[in-house]
Amino acid sequence: WDSGTDNLKFLRNLEINFMVGIESNRIVSIQPSEYQNIRDIDIVESGLYTHLNGYGFVQVFRTVSKDGDVRHYALYQQQDDISDIKLFTREEFDEVHIRHWNVENFFRAVKQCCQAEKFFVRDTN
């Protein structure tokens, strides 16, 4: 059990769809009761709908950078019934991934250029 899973459950309980990077050692199940590291599973270009251990069902995509760095991303969307699930296409994932990367770059710039980590917010009382 970890705080990352708790954060994902918090978002799910608020009925928020999300995409999040996941570590390659996260455990998933592609068949009931058979769990393994996400890095050891073949993930097709169109993604893989799987069970993330300790959380629930997500769609997972793998990216490989020009430098050969491998990253995994889990996408979650609310559904009332498992039969109503709409899987993301690779094109939809790529579009969301570009937005995600732009947000990451924005926060990196704020931290590096504005030294935001040195600022503290305090209550006026």
HELIX and SHEET records of a PDB file:
HELIX    1   1 SER A    3  ASN A   13  1                                  11    
HELIX    2   2 ILE A   38  ASP A   40  5                                   3    
HELIX    3   3 ILE A   82  ASP A   84  5                                   3    
HELIX    4   4 ARG A   90  CYS A  113  1                                  24    
HELIX    5   5 ALA A  116  LYS A  118  5                                   3    
SHEET    1   A 6 PHE A  18  ILE A  22  0                                        
SHEET    2   A 6 VAL A  70  TYR A  76 -1                                        
SHEET    3   A 6 GLY A  56  VAL A  64 -1                                        
SHEET    4   A 6 LEU A  48  LEU A  52 -1                                        
SHEET    5   A 6 ILE A  27  GLN A  31 -1                                        
SHEET    6   A 6 GLU A  34  ASN A  37 -1                                        
END                                                                             
